[in-house]
């Protein structure tokens, strides 16, 4: 490489990183073997493995948070507020003799 030229930086997809990190976790091959196989620097493999292990618990936590029950009281209050606003607007439209959407 000549002075001043830089290596092209590659951006790996999240799916590729996960695949490689899982291969590292399996332990079938050494870091050096996997680095050669996937054409990635060994430091990246170690970094991706650590990130996968660190974030794995978050995957299971997000599943329970997504199933949280909605606040029924708040939703009923919002429905009531919208019904009152619709009635108000319908009466206002009747006063200025504009046909409502219901007609």
C-alpha positions as CSV (number, residue, x, y, z in Angstrom):
1,X,0.0,0.0,0.0
2,X,1.4,3.4,-0.8
3,X,1.6,6.2,1.6
4,X,-1.6,8.1,1.8
5,X,-3.8,5.3,0.4
6,X,-6.3,3.8,2.8
7,X,-7.9,0.4,3.0
8,X,-11.5,0.3,2.0
9,X,-13.7,0.0,5.1
10,X,-16.4,-2.7,4.8
11,X,-19.7,-2.4,6.5
12,X,-21.1,-5.8,7.5
13,X,-24.8,-6.4,7.8
14,X,-26.3,-7.2,11.2
15,X,-27.3,-10.7,9.9
16,X,-23.7,-11.4,8.9
17,X,-22.4,-10.2,12.3
18,X,-24.9,-12.4,14.1
19,X,-24.0,-15.4,11.9
20,X,-20.3,-15.0,12.6
21,X,-20.8,-14.3,16.4
22,X,-22.9,-17.5,16.7
23,X,-20.1,-19.4,14.9
24,X,-17.6,-18.1,17.5
25,X,-19.9,-19.1,20.3
26,X,-20.3,-22.6,18.9
27,X,-16.5,-23.1,19.4
28,X,-16.1,-25.6,16.6
29,X,-13.3,-23.6,15.2
30,X,-10.7,-21.2,16.6
31,X,-11.0,-17.4,16.3
32,X,-8.2,-17.5,13.8
33,X,-9.9,-20.1,11.6
34,X,-13.2,-18.2,11.7
35,X,-11.4,-15.0,10.9
36,X,-9.9,-16.5,7.8
37,X,-13.1,-18.3,6.8
38,X,-15.2,-15.1,7.0
39,X,-12.4,-12.8,5.9
40,X,-12.8,-10.6,9.0
41,X,-10.2,-9.4,11.6
42,X,-10.1,-11.6,14.7
43,X,-10.6,-8.5,16.9
44,X,-14.0,-8.0,15.2
45,X,-15.0,-11.6,16.0
46,X,-14.2,-11.1,19.6
47,X,-16.1,-7.8,19.7
48,X,-19.2,-9.2,17.9
49,X,-19.2,-12.3,20.3
50,X,-19.1,-10.0,23.3
51,X,-21.9,-7.8,22.0
52,X,-24.0,-10.9,21.3
53,X,-23.6,-12.2,24.8
54,X,-24.2,-8.8,26.3
55,X,-27.4,-8.1,24.4
56,X,-28.8,-11.7,24.4
57,X,-30.9,-11.0,27.6
58,X,-32.5,-8.0,26.0
59,X,-34.0,-10.2,23.3
60,X,-35.9,-12.1,25.9
61,X,-36.9,-9.0,27.9
62,X,-38.4,-7.2,24.9
63,X,-40.8,-10.1,24.2
64,X,-42.5,-9.7,27.6
65,X,-42.6,-5.9,27.3
66,X,-44.3,-6.1,23.9
67,X,-47.2,-8.1,25.4
68,X,-48.0,-5.5,28.1
69,X,-51.7,-4.9,28.4
70,X,-53.0,-1.5,27.2
71,X,-54.3,0.9,29.8
72,X,-58.1,0.4,29.3
73,X,-59.1,3.4,31.5
74,X,-56.9,5.8,29.4
75,X,-58.3,4.3,26.2
76,X,-61.9,4.8,27.4
77,X,-61.1,8.4,28.4
78,X,-59.7,9.0,24.9
79,X,-62.8,7.6,23.2
80,X,-65.0,9.8,25.3
81,X,-62.9,12.9,24.5
82,X,-63.1,12.1,20.8
83,X,-66.8,11.5,20.9
84,X,-67.4,15.0,22.6
85,X,-65.1,16.6,20.0
86,X,-67.0,15.0,17.1
87,X,-70.3,16.1,18.5
88,X,-69.0,19.7,18.9
89,X,-67.7,19.8,15.4
90,X,-70.9,18.3,13.9
91,X,-73.0,21.0,15.6
92,X,-70.6,23.7,14.4
93,X,-70.9,22.5,10.9
94,X,-74.7,22.4,11.1
95,X,-74.7,26.1,12.2
96,X,-72.7,27.2,9.1
97,X,-74.9,24.8,7.0
98,X,-72.1,22.6,5.7
99,X,-73.2,19.0,5.2
100,X,-71.6,16.7,7.7
101,X,-69.7,13.5,6.7
102,X,-72.5,11.4,8.1
103,X,-75.0,12.6,5.4
